Every structure is written in structure tokens, then in C-alpha cells.
Amino acid sequence: MHTSNILNGHSILVVGSSEGIGREAALTYARAGAKLMILARNTSALEQLKRQIIAEGLCSPRIFQFDLESKNEDDYRQLAQHVEAESHTLDGALLNASLLGARTTLADYPWDTWQQVMQVNVNAQFLLVKHLLPLLQRSSTDASLILTTSSVGRQGRAEWGAYSVSKFATEALMQICAQELGENSPVRINCINPGGTRTAMRAAAYPEEDPSSVRTPADIMDLYLHLMSPESSDVRGQSIDAQNWNRQKA
Ligand SMILES: NC(=O)c1ccc[n+]([C@@H]2O[C@H](COP(=O)([O-])OP(=O)(O)OC[C@H]3O[C@@H](n4cnc5c(N)ncnc54)[C@H](OP(=O)(O)O)[C@@H]3O)[C@@H](O)[C@H]2O)c1
């Protein structure tokens, strides 16, 4: 467990925090002193996370039930307004939600699944970046925006279809945004590649794998905390692997 108060007073939004890596990141940020906003579709899972965070004597997170797939740009604009109403500014956002889609060849890839994955993993990420950036730019601390990539977003792999293409797009979105922000912006943007991590998505991608053979979300939180905290204020435009990352290497 992280006990330092390195995020004390920081307002942080975790998109895709009802389970898996995003849930663990939300807990990690709350334990480091952040004021949290948590977003996903599954309200009862978000309520359960909220109860856990309150029971630990931390903050009382604001829940946003929001389906990244079905919303239009106005909904994203309104989401940013709700975030602003909740916390005035935003000091950090982790964009973690994604869909795996189908594990099949391009020849067999269903068009509706392709569009669904692109909507959640690409279009929604663009709209979140576009509408959250103005809030992050008003932060009184150096704000951090973190996108979530994958190894198949750097090297294409057979039968990873839309997911792989969407993660290449995530890397590009991060690089474009980092260049547009420049070296002197108070906002920095980076990608994290979690690597194989014990979650529902991993189990769906590798049904034959023994889940105990891969790391848990809690095992990879050092990088998630570092990139969100002032420790990393000079890190920008990077795509970093969380597995085996440690402060000494930073
Ligand atoms: N696990 C791995 O081995 C691994 C490896 C490389 C990269 N990654 C990346 O790491 C991130 C987290 O992965 P994970 O394994 O923790 O995934 P997960 O267990 O499937 O969790 C995904 C999260 O995204 C949310 N989400 C999905 N669709 C959504 C939608 N339409 N609207 C709002 N929220 C939505 C889910 O919440 P609801 O269902 O409640 O909406 C959930 O909180 C993803 O970006 C993934 O691509 C994971």
C-alpha cells in the first residue's frame, strides 16, 4: 500500500475505474491523498469502490456513470463541466478504459465490434483529451494526463485487430498532444503500458493462461503513482512500461 501523501489536495479523474487496473489506480491515488472522481458504466462497482475508499478514511469520491461508447461530443463537453463544478480545476486524469474486442483475423473481424472498439478506445480518448485539457491547464500544480497503451500498440500482432490499431492511435494521440503542449506547458501527457496484468480483460485475451502467472494491478502501481505525482513533472511525451518499473530507474 502507498502511504505517502504525494497527491495531497490533487483533484484526479480516473476513467474506467470500476474494476481492474483503473480501480487499483483510483485506490492508490486516494491513499496518496487525492480528491477523486471515478468514471465507468457499472455504478454498483463504483459505489462499492467509493464505500471502500470512505471506509479507509480517505476522500469521498464523486461518481460519474458514463458510457464512453454511446455519448456524443456535447456529452463530453458536459462531463468536463461537471468535473469543473465538482473540483474547479483538474490536476490529473488517467484515461484507462478500453475494450478488447475480438481476438481473430482481420478477415473474420466483425465490423460492429471494430466500430465499438474504435469508439471507446480512440474516439472517446480524443474527446476526453480535447475537453479535459482546458481544465488541466488551469491547475495550480503541474497537471498530469495519462493515456493507456499496450505492447500491441507499438508492434502489430496477428489476431489483435481493432485493439492493436486503437493502441497505435493512443500512442499517436499522446505524441501529437505532447508536441502541441510543448516543453513549457504546465500540463504533461504520457502513456503507460501496463503489460500483462491479472484482470478480466487479460483473462478474456488469454483464456488458457494461469492468472496467478501474471502480476496483479497492485504490483504495477509505482509507475501509476509516479506519473501522476509532482515527482514526474519533467516527464512528457513518453510511453513507459509499468512492469518492473521502479523509482531508481526513473
Ligand atoms: N490487463 C492487461 O494485461 C493489460 C495489458 C496491456 C494494456 N492494458 C490496458 O490497461 C487498461 C485497463 O485494462 P484492464 O485489464 O484493467 O481492463 P478491465 O478489467 O476490462 O477494465 C476496463 C475498465 O474500463 C471500463 N470501461 C470499458 N468500457 C467502457 C465504456 N464504454 N464506458 C466507460 N467505461 C468503460 C470498465 O468499466 P465498466 O465496465 O464499468 O464500464 C472498467 O472499469 C486498458 O486500457 C487496457 O487496454 C491492460
The ligand as a MOL file (V3000), in Angstrom:
LIG
                    3D

  0  0  0     0  0            999 V3000
M  V30 BEGIN CTAB
M  V30 COUNTS 48 52 0 0 0
M  V30 BEGIN ATOM
M  V30 1 N -4.7030 -6.2150 -18.2400 0
M  V30 2 C -3.6960 -6.2580 -19.0950 0
M  V30 3 O -2.9520 -7.2530 -19.1730 0
M  V30 4 C -3.4030 -5.0640 -19.9750 0
M  V30 5 C -2.2570 -5.0990 -20.7950 0
M  V30 6 C -1.9730 -4.0080 -21.6110 0
M  V30 7 C -2.8210 -2.8910 -21.5940 0
M  V30 8 N -3.9390 -2.8990 -20.7930 0 CHG=1
M  V30 9 C -4.7800 -1.6950 -20.8030 0
M  V30 10 O -4.9860 -1.2710 -19.4530 0
M  V30 11 C -6.2680 -0.6660 -19.3230 0
M  V30 12 C -7.0380 -1.3420 -18.1940 0
M  V30 13 O -7.1560 -2.7140 -18.5200 0
M  V30 14 P -7.8390 -3.7680 -17.5350 0
M  V30 15 O -7.2010 -5.0530 -17.8560 0
M  V30 16 O -7.8460 -3.2580 -16.1460 0 CHG=-1
M  V30 17 O -9.3210 -3.7850 -18.1420 0
M  V30 18 P -10.7300 -4.2360 -17.4980 0
M  V30 19 O -10.5070 -5.0660 -16.2920 0
M  V30 20 O -11.5210 -4.7730 -18.6360 0
M  V30 21 O -11.3460 -2.8210 -17.0390 0
M  V30 22 C -11.7080 -1.8920 -18.0090 0
M  V30 23 C -12.3240 -0.6720 -17.3680 0
M  V30 24 O -12.7960 0.1690 -18.4380 0
M  V30 25 C -14.1620 0.4910 -18.2170 0
M  V30 26 N -14.8850 0.6270 -19.4910 0
M  V30 27 C -14.9110 -0.2410 -20.5320 0
M  V30 28 N -15.7590 0.1710 -21.4700 0
M  V30 29 C -16.2770 1.3500 -21.0330 0
M  V30 30 C -17.2450 2.2570 -21.5560 0
M  V30 31 N -17.8700 2.0360 -22.7220 0
M  V30 32 N -17.5410 3.3690 -20.8440 0
M  V30 33 C -16.9420 3.6020 -19.6480 0
M  V30 34 N -16.0360 2.7580 -19.0890 0
M  V30 35 C -15.7150 1.6430 -19.7750 0
M  V30 36 C -14.7130 -0.6800 -17.4040 0
M  V30 37 O -15.8120 -0.2420 -16.6160 0
M  V30 38 P -17.3620 -0.6080 -16.9050 0
M  V30 39 O -17.4020 -1.9760 -17.4940 0
M  V30 40 O -17.9910 -0.4830 -15.5430 0
M  V30 41 O -17.8210 0.4690 -17.8230 0
M  V30 42 C -13.5140 -0.9930 -16.4900 0
M  V30 43 O -13.5390 -0.1470 -15.3480 0
M  V30 44 C -6.9340 -0.7850 -20.6910 0
M  V30 45 O -6.7370 0.4220 -21.4010 0
M  V30 46 C -6.1770 -1.9090 -21.3560 0
M  V30 47 O -6.2080 -1.7980 -22.7720 0
M  V30 48 C -4.2470 -3.9520 -19.9940 0
M  V30 END ATOM
M  V30 BEGIN BOND
M  V30 1 1 1 2
M  V30 2 2 2 3
M  V30 3 1 2 4
M  V30 4 1 4 5
M  V30 5 2 4 48
M  V30 6 2 5 6
M  V30 7 1 6 7
M  V30 8 2 7 8
M  V30 9 1 8 9
M  V30 10 1 8 48
M  V30 11 1 9 10
M  V30 12 1 9 46
M  V30 13 1 10 11
M  V30 14 1 11 12
M  V30 15 1 11 44
M  V30 16 1 12 13
M  V30 17 1 13 14
M  V30 18 2 14 15
M  V30 19 1 14 16
M  V30 20 1 14 17
M  V30 21 1 17 18
M  V30 22 2 18 19
M  V30 23 1 18 20
M  V30 24 1 18 21
M  V30 25 1 21 22
M  V30 26 1 22 23
M  V30 27 1 23 24
M  V30 28 1 23 42
M  V30 29 1 24 25
M  V30 30 1 25 26
M  V30 31 1 25 36
M  V30 32 1 26 27
M  V30 33 1 26 35
M  V30 34 2 27 28
M  V30 35 1 28 29
M  V30 36 1 29 30
M  V30 37 2 29 35
M  V30 38 1 30 31
M  V30 39 2 30 32
M  V30 40 1 32 33
M  V30 41 2 33 34
M  V30 42 1 34 35
M  V30 43 1 36 37
M  V30 44 1 36 42
M  V30 45 1 37 38
M  V30 46 2 38 39
M  V30 47 1 38 40
M  V30 48 1 38 41
M  V30 49 1 42 43
M  V30 50 1 44 45
M  V30 51 1 44 46
M  V30 52 1 46 47
M  V30 END BOND
M  V30 END CTAB
M  END
